[in-house]
Amino acid sequence: MTAENIVNAIEQLRTLLGDRLSTGSSVRELHSHDEAYTPAVLPDAVAYPETTAEVSAIMKICSAQRCPVVPYGVGTSLEGHVVPVAGGLTLDTSRMNRVLTVFDSDMNAVVQPGVTRTQLNEELRATGLMFTVDPGADATMGGMAATRASGTNTVRYGTMRENVLALEVVLADGRIIRTGSRARKSSAGYDLTHLFVGSEGTLGIITELTVRLFGQPDTISAATCAFETVKEAVDAVIMAIQMGIPMARIEMLDEMQMKGMNIYNPDMPMPEKPHLFLEFHGTQDGVAEQVEMFKSVGEEFGASEFKQASRTEDRNRLWKARHNAYYAGKALRQGSEGVVTDCCVPISALSDCIDRARELVEESGLLAPIVGHVGDGNFHLLILVEPGNDEEMQRAATLSSAINRVALEFGGTVTGEHGIGSGKRKYMVEEHGEAYALMGTLKSSLDPLNILNPGKVVSVTAA
């Protein structure tokens, strides 16, 4: 690939797309970064296709010219996934944003990749159905599938892995394939759908998704409670899960995060102790039973300040505060930047892993509040650093690396939901061993020219 190849590709793409191909500086700047700490890199151009056929034509041109292509949703990823490290073309899916069909009886829907999760749920409102994967950000369905996203509802409803039934994908050479079907299960050949779910745009470009839906619960109730220690909070969750209490959300916020929450949300002060944020779904009687069962469990572990929120506006206020935890954490140190990292361990190891992570934070001398999807064994750190302070950034990188390796020691993974991107690629051999080489083989087979999101997930050399 040379600069001349990219220029040739852009000229051909302009003929294909007209004003839906942009080389303007502001548009390129918008597509040069995500919400991570990864340095920005400008793409040479940004394309806005509207159909699968156009994506196929784009890939045929870029394959012929060996021009890199990076798929882009709304840029909410956290490990540099959409940064065009090799330049080339960013393929923005925002105009492929139609809900194509909702199959009410089968409880699934077919959507284009640029549809956001809130857009889909708005269109489902009258059907009595809902799409449940909620990563916090209003991400696109294509981006969520590409990063195998999850979020606060995962403990009950699963991640994108469990909620994507079928895909339409454009390969590096422009071929269009379909994987899976609307059937709930299949034994027909390799599971190609889930090969592409989590591939972060390195194996193909998702142009259509068939996703699972769930019925909207008759009754929803949220609650919060405080604990003296993180260990007691996590142990209460473990017991609740072992008892089979079907909680829809179980979020843990440590005392440092709660201090930030109080700064950022002064109208809803809460004790600066480790907290659980909970949600229960079901019938009115079922939810009441779930709440009482959890209260009983919580009391065994010293839970206090149990507060319930059943009105929609109160629940929305509570979860809005939780989803704004990033900004609440940053409020602990005005003007700071946040280095966000996540890992996931077996739930039985979660409290020990978090304790070790907190020791490492203290040793680093940095502030790093912790939030966890504790029902899944997944937790996040927001490491606060001074902008432009290279020494602090290095300490943050060292801390993040140490926590990743602690997670592996506990039998976990270096990322539960953020993905690999370019930021966590260096841990892949340590986590996967020989299986990582197989990932490279798959990448080379499907994308021998290494034009699909190069520099992410795997390290390969173009043919």
N, C-alpha and C positions, 0 to 999 in steps of 0.2 A: 504494500500500500504506500502510495506517495501522495504529496500534495496535489500533483496533477490528476491523480485518480479521483480525489475528492472533488476537485473543481469540475471534472468531467461528469461525475455523478450529480452534482448540484445543477449543472446545466440541463441534464436530461430530466431531473426531477422537477425543475421549473416548468419544463414543457408539459409534464404530466399533471402537475398540481396548480400551476398558475400562482395566484396570490396566496395559496395555502402552503406555500414554501416561503419561509422567512429567513433572511440573513441579517435582519436588523439587530443592532447591538443590544437593545433593551430586551428583546425576545430571547436572544442567545444568553444573556446574563441570567434571565429568569430560569433557564433550563440548565444552568451550569452547576447547580448544587442541590442538595436536599436539606434536611434539617439536622444533618450530622456535622461533625467536626472536620470532615474530609475537605481538603482544599478544593475550591471551585476550579473548574476547567470549562472554557467556552466550547460549545459545539460549533461546527462550521456552518450549520444550517438547522432549521427546525421544520419538520413536515407535519401537516395536520390532515391525515387521511380521514375519509368518511365511510369507507366500505372495506370489506375484506379483500375485494378485488384490487383496490388501490394499495393496500398493504402488500399484497403479493407482487404487484408491479414495482413497488418501491424496492422490495427485497431483490427482485431480479436485476434491477439496475445496480443496486449496491453490491450485490454478489459479483456481477460482471466487472465492477470497478474496484472490488476489494475495499469498499468504503464501510467503516464501522457504523453500526446502528444501535442506538440505545433507546429502548421503550421508556415512556414517561407517562405517569398518571397525573397526580397533583403534587408530587415532590415531597411527600410526608415521610419518606423512608429515613432510616437513622444510621445506616452504615455505608453511605456513599453509593448506594445502588444505582442511582440515575446520573452520577457524575460521568461525563463522557471523557474518560481519562486518555483516550486515544484520538479525541476529536471526532470528526465525521458528522453523522446525522443523528439528531434526537427526533424520535418518532412519538409525537404527542397524540394520545388517544382521546383527548377531551371532546372531539366532535363525533366520536363513536359512542354516543351516550343514550341509546334508546333501550327501554325495557321492551323486548321483542314479543314475548308471550308469557302469560302467567297461567299455569295449569293448576287451577284451584284444587281439583279433586286429587291430583297426584302430589300436591304440595311441593311444587318446584317451579322455577321460573328460568327463562332464557333471556340473557341480557348481553349487551355489548360491554366491552372492557372499560369504557369511560364512565359508565354509570357509577355513581357513588352510593355508599350504603344507605345514607339518609334519603337519597332520591328514590331508591328502591323501596324503602319502607314507607315513604309517602304514597307511592303508587299502590302499595299493598294494603293501605289503611282500611279501605272499604271491604276487603276480602276476608278479614279476620285472620290473616296470615302475617308472618313477620320473618325477616332475615335476621339472624341472631349474632353473627360475628361482629364484634364491636371493638376495634383496636384503639378507640379514643378519637383519633383524627378522622375526619370525613374523607377517608381514602376511597380510591376507585376499586371496583370489583376486580379489574385486571391486575392492578398493583397488589391487592390483597392476596390474590391467588398466586402471583409470581413470588411473593415473599412468604407464602404459607402463614398468613397473619392469624392472630387470635385476639385475645383481649379479655374483658371483664366477664363475659358470659360463658367462657370456655368450659368451666367446671361442669356445666350442665349440658351445653349444646355442642361443644366441640370446636375445633379450629377449622380453617379453610380446608384442610386435608379431609375432614369428615363431611364437609358441606358442599364440595364441588363434585358433581356427578359426571359431567362431560365437558369437553372443550372443543373449540375450533382453534387451530393453531396454524400460523404461517411459518414455515421453516426458513432457514437461512437462504436457500436457493429459490424461494418463492413458492414452493409447493404448499398446497392447502390440505391439511389433514383434519379429521374428526376423531376424537377419542371418547370412549365411553358412550353412554346412552342415558335416557331418562329412567331406565329401570333402576330399582334400588340396589341390585346386586348383579354381578356377572362373573362367570368363570372363563370367559372367552379371551384367552391369550394374555399377553403382557399387560400390566396395568399402566398404560401410557399416560392416562389422565394424571396420575399422581407422580409420574416422572416430571411433567411440566409444572405441577403445583410445587412451588418452592424453588424453581430453577432460576428465578431472578432475571428472566429475559436472556439467559445465556444459551438456551437451546431452541427457542422459538418465540414468536410473538403471539400472545393470546388475543384472538379477535372475537370470541364469543364464549360465554360460560352458561352452563346449566347448573343451577344451585338449589340446594334443599331449602325448604321453608318449614316453619313451625306454626302451630296455632297460637294466636295471641291469648295469653292466660286470662282467665276470668277475673282473678284477683292478683294484685302485685303489692307487696309490702317491702319496704326497705328498713334497715336498722343500723345503728352504730353502737359500739360498746368499747370501753377502754380496759386496758390491762396494765399491770405493773411492769411486765417485761415482754419482750418480743417472743421469748420462748413460750410463755404462758398463752399468748395469743395463737401461736402456731400449733401448740399442742391441743388447744381447744378445737381448732379446725380439723386436725387429724382425727380426733375422737368423733367429731360430728360426721365426717365422711365415713368413718368405719361403722357408724351407727346407721348409715344410709339416709341421712337427712338430705333431701334433694334440693340443695340450695342452688340458686341461679347465679349468684355472684358472691365471691368471698375475697375482699381486698384487704391487705394489711398495710398500714402506714406507721412507720416508726416515730418515736417522739420528736426527732429532728424534723421530719416531714410535717408533723402536726404543728410544730412551731411555725413553719413556713405557711401552713394553711391558715393559721390565725392571723398572720401578717397580711396575707393576700385576700382573705375573706373576713374582714373585721366584723361583719354583720352576723356571722355564725360561729362565735367562739366555742372552742372545745378544749378539754383538758389536754395538756401537752404530755400525753402518755401514748404508748403504742395503741393503735385502734384497729378494729375490724369494721369495714363497711360491708354490709350484707344485703342481699335481696332474695326474696322468696316468691315463687310463682305457683299458681294452682287454683283450686276452688277456694271459696271463702273459708270453709271449714278446714281444708287441707293446709292453707297458709297459716291459719291460726295455730294449728297443731305443730307445724314446722317451727314457728316462732317460739312456742313454748318449749319445744324440745331443745332448740339451740340455747335458749336462756338457761335451761337447766344445765346443759353442758358447760356453758360459759361460766356459770357460778362456781362450778367445780374447780375452775382455773383462775378464780378471783376476778371475773369480769365485773365491771361497774359502769355507771353512767349509761345504762341500756336505754336507747331512745329509738322509738319506732316512727316511721313516716309512711303513711298509707295514701295520703292525698297526692295526686299526680304532680302538682306544683312543688310539693315538699320533696318528693323523690327526685324530680328533675333538678332541683336546686342542689341536692346532696350529690348526685352523680356528676353534675356540672363541676362542682368543686373538686371531685375526684379526678375528672378528666383534665382539669386545669392544674394538676399536681406539679407539672413541669414548671409552670410559671410561679406557683406557690413555693416550690423549692428554690427557684432563683431569687425570690424575695428575701431569702436568708442572707444574701450577699448582693447588695445593690450593684448593678452594672456588671455582674459576672456573666460568663458564658457557661453553658452546661455541657459537659461530656457525658452522654447517656450510654449506659451499657446494661445488658441483661444476661442472665444465665438461668438454667433450670436444672433441678436435681430431683431425685425421687423424694416424694413428700416426707418420707420417714427421716431423711437427712436434712430437711429444710432448715430447722431451727439451728442445728449445729453449723450448717454452711453459712447462714446469716450471721451467727455469732462470730465466726472466723472472718467474714467479710467486714464486720464492724470493727474487729481488732485491726485489720489491715487499714481501714479508713483512719483510725486513730493514729496508727504508726505513720501514716502519710502526712499528717498535719493538715489535711484538707477537709472541707465540709462536703458530705455526700449523703443526703437523705435517701432513705430506702422506701420503695413502694413494691408490694408484691401481689401477684395473683396467686395467693397462697394455696388455693384449692388445687392448683396445677403444679406446685413446686417451683414456680417462676417468680423471680424478683428482679427489680431494676434499681440501679444506682444513678443518681444525678450528681456527678462530680463537678463542683463549682470551681472555676478558675478565673483569674483576672485576664481580660482580653489582652493579647500581645505579650503575656508573661510566659516566655518559653520554658523557664524553669518549672513553673507550676504545671504547664501542659505536659512536660516530661514526667512529673510526679503523677499526674492523672493517668497517663499512659501506662506507667509502671503499676499503679494501683489496679487499673482495669485488667492488665495482663495477669496479675497475681490472683485476682478474683476468678478469672476464667479458669486458671489452672486448679484452683481450689474446687470449683464446680466439677471439673473432670475427675479430681481425686475422690469426690463423693459419688461418682458414677453418673454424673450428669452431662450436660452439654453447654457449650459456650454461648449459645443463644437459644432462648425458648420461643422467641417470636420476632425479633428485629431482623434476623437473617445475617448472612455473611458479608455480602457486598465486597468491598475492598478492605474494609476495616478489620475483619476477623479471619481473613483467609490464612493468616500465618498459624492459626491453631488447628487447621483442618487435618493435617497429618497426625497430630497428637490425638485428636478425637477419633478419627476414622481409620487410621492405619492404612493397610493395603486397599481398603475400599475407596480411599481418596483417589488412588491411581485409576480405579475403575471409573470414577466420575470423569476424570480427564479423558478416558477412552470414549465414553459416551459423548462428551463435548466434541471431541475431534471427529467422531463419526457423523454427528448431526450438523456440525459447523466447522468443516475442515479448514476454512479460511480464517476462522476466529474473528468474524465480523460482528457477532451478536454480543453486545455488552462486554467487550474484551476487558480483562483485568479484574473480573469479578468471580467469586466463588472458587474457580479452578485456575490453575496456571497451565497453559498449553501454548505450543508453538504452531503457527499457521503452516499449512501444507505448502 
